[in-house]
C-alpha cells in the first residue's frame, strides 16, 4: 500500500505487509513502513524521518488496523 499526499510532492510512504509461516505452521504478520522523502520536505517535516520507527512502536501499542489508520491520518492531515 502506498500513501501519498498531493500537497507534498514526491513524499511517499509504503506499508509492506509480509506473512511469515514457519515449518510448524505458525503464522506471523510482518509489517514495515518504508519512506520516500525529498530533501525539502525532510527539512520542513522533521517527523517524516522518524515515521518508520514510530509505526513499529504503534504496532505494539495499537495493533495493525489502528496503526495504519494513524499513518494515513498523519499523511492526509490538512493545515
Secondary structure, DSSP 8 states (H G I E B T S, - for coil): -EEE-TTSTT-EEEEEEEEEE-TT--EEEEEEEEEE--HHHHHH-GGGGGHHHHHHHHHHHH-HHHHHHHHHHHHH---
